[in-house]
């Protein structure tokens, strides 16, 4: 059987090792799409395929695990499923992506990423439920973690909605988002998701959840920096005071 703790620690190291690569090369989808990455598929279909694998993997290993299922672990299960119900079905059905494509290679790599994270977290919570008794729900780590999770999820959902409605369904160009957290950073959607999974790591307080939080930041912070550079290079009037992903910092 795989040592989940060791696997999670190794996964964290890999995330950190790949940060310089991701800072230099933006993944070729969305506004950064470019040729040379193999066959392309419909953007909405690719998004659904690569994201739905996470709740399927997480759910399978959580439900099949032989550990006790406590109120705390069921809550963790529900939060993971709620996030990915939105991310894999609701969100891609709302976005305006008519005619846009994504490289199949990107979808496949994202599937691998989601399988690993879904397995590590689902297997841990599915077998280690005894570590999360009813007393865990009053533990400071849980209380702080779920508050941070809720804050991040709220920012993420708000920013996604703002971006979706930034242009009409028949429009395909890009505009400068304004208002709210966009006053301070270019990518509050990415910032919110980083905060969200940081909160999940705090409330679960285990290596798999930490590995997912580290990977989320390692993926989305470079992505946000690439978006920020793109905005500044394409809009002369882009607000100069905005940072990329963390308000007032970078």
N, C-alpha and C positions, 0 to 999 in steps of 0.2 A: 504493500500500500504506500502511496506517495506521502511523504512527510509534508503536510500542508504548511507548517511553519517555515521549514527550510525553503519550500517552493515559493512561498510568498516573499521571503527575504531575497531570494535570487531574482524574483520578478521585479522587486524594487530596485535592485542594482542595475538590471537591464534598462529600466525606465530612465535612470539617471545617466547611464552611459549613452543613451540615444538622444538625450536633450541637445547636445551640440549639433547633431545631424538635423534635428527638427528645427533648430534655430536657423540653420543655413538653407534648408530646402523645405518650402511649404508644400504640403501634400496637394497633389494636382486635382482638386475638385472645387466646385463653387467658383468664386471669382479667380481662383488660381489654376483653373483647368488648363491643361496644355497637352499637346500631342506627345506620343512616344511612350505611353503607359499601357499599351495593349487595347483590346476590345473595349468598347464603351456600351453601357446599358442606360436605360432610362433612370434619371436621378431619383425619382420617387420610389421606383421599384428597388433600386439599389439600396436606398436608405432603409426601407422596410426589411429587406433581406438581412442586412448587416446588423440591424438593431434587435430584431425579434429573437435572434439566437441567444441573447443575454437572458431574458426572463425564462426562456425554455430550459436553458442549461442550469441556471440558478434554481429554478423551481424543481427540476428533476432531482438534483443532488440534495436539495433541502428536504424534499418530501420523502425521498428514498433513504435518507440517513437514519441510522438506528438510534439516534439520541432522543432525549426527551424534548418535546416541543412545548415551550413555556409561553406565557403571554408576551414576554419580551421578544423571543425569537419569532413568534408569529407577527409581532409588530414590525420587526426588521424585514421579514418576508413581505409584508404588505407595502412597506415604503419602497422597497426595491421594485416590486411589481407595478406600483402606481407610477413611479418614475418612467419605467420602460413601456408601460401601456401608452403613456403620452409620447415617449420618444420614438417608439417603433410603429405606432398606428395613427394616433391623433395628429401629431406634429407633421409627419410627411403628407397626410391627406389635406392639411391646411395650407402648406407652402405653395407659392406660385412658381412652379418650375417648368412651365410648358416649354418643351423643346430642349431642355437641359439634359446633359449626360454626365455620367460618372464612370471613371475607369473600373472595369471589373476587378482589376488587381487591388484597388483601394477597398472595394467592398469585401473582397476575400480577406485582406489583411485585418480589416475591422472585425470581421467575423471571428478570426483567430483571437484577437484581443478580447472580444466579448465572451468567447468560450472559456478562456483562461480565467478571467475575472469572475464569470458566473460560476465556474467549477470551484475555485478556491473559496469564495464566499458562501456558496450554497452548501458545499461539503462541510465546511467548518460549522456553520450554524445548524446544519442538519444532524451533526454528531456531537456537538459540544453544548447542547441546550442546558445541561445541568449547571453550567457556569453562569446561566442567566436566570436565577430564581426571581420570584416576585419582588424580592428586595432590590433587584437591579433597577427597577422602575423608579426608585427614589434615590438611587446613587447619583452623586453630583456629576459623574461622567455622562450618565444617561441624560440628565436634565439639561446640562450644557450642550451636549451633542445634538439632542433633538431640536433645541432652540436654534442652533447654528444651521442644522439641516433645513428647518422650516424657512429661515431667512434666505438661505441660498436658493432653495426651490422657488420661493416667491420672486426673487430677483430674476432667476432663469426664465420662469414662465412669463413674467411681465415683459422682459426684454424680447423673448421670442414673439410674443403677441405684437409688440411694437414694430418689430422688423417685418412681420408678415403683412401688417397693414400699412407699411411704409409706401407701398406701391399698389396700384390697382391690379386685378387679375390679368388684364391684358397688357400690362407693362413688364418689361424684362430688364430695364436698366437699373442702376444703383443710385441711391440718394443718401444724403447725410442724415442719419437719425438724430433727433433732437429731444431734449427734455428728460427729466428724471435722472437716472444714473448715467445716461448718455452725456450728461453735462460734464461728467468727470472722466469717463473712460469710453473707448471705442467699442468694447465688447463686453457689456454687462451680462450678456447671455453666457459667455464663457466664465466670467468671474463668478456668476451665480452658481454654475455647476461645480466649479472648484470648491466654493464654500459649502455647497450642499454635501458633497462626498467627504469633505473634511469633517463635517458634522456627523456623518454616518460612521466615520472611523472613530471619532471620540465616543459616540454612544455605544458602539460595539466593542471597542477597546481590544482589538485583536489584530494579528498580522495581516490576514487577508484583506480586511477593511482598510487598513493603512496602505497596503500595496495598491488598492484601487484608487485611493485618494492621491497617492503619489503619481500614479499613471495618469490620472485625470489632469493634474496640474502640469505634468511633463508633456502631455499632448496639447492641452488647450492654451497654456500660456504662450508657447511659440506660435501657435495658430493665431492668437490674438495680436501678437506683435507683427505678424505678417499682414493681417487685416489692417492694422494701424498704419503700417508703411504704405499699403495700397491706397487707403483713403487719402493720405497726405500727398501721394504722388498723382492722384487723379482729380483732386478738388483743391483749387487754389485757395478757396475760402474756408478750408477745413479748420475748425477751432484749434488754435495753437496750444491752448492750455490743457487739452485733453491728454490723458495718459492712455496706454493701450489696454491694460487688464486690471491693474490694481490702483484705485484712486489715490492720487497725490504721489505715487511712487514710480511706477513704470507701466 
